[in-house]
Amino acid sequence: MAGKSDYFGLDWIVSLILAIIPITAWVCGVVTRFQEGKIVAAIVRVFFGGWILWVVDLIFMITQKHIFRLLNI
């Protein structure tokens, strides 16, 4: 069974599917940062969460089973 992952505590496979779709990955990334109380990281994600962060998140989700943490604040 797949373990819990970054997007709202969902299973890894569900989080992976959400990470594959660029729009849902961006929205889930922003919402996840706000839920964690990392306001600066969420704001950075809103303005700079384009294709580069999406690709990095996707790679991390496939290889490490969690999304990339650029800012841990």
Beta strands, then each sheet from edge to edge (+ up, - down):
end
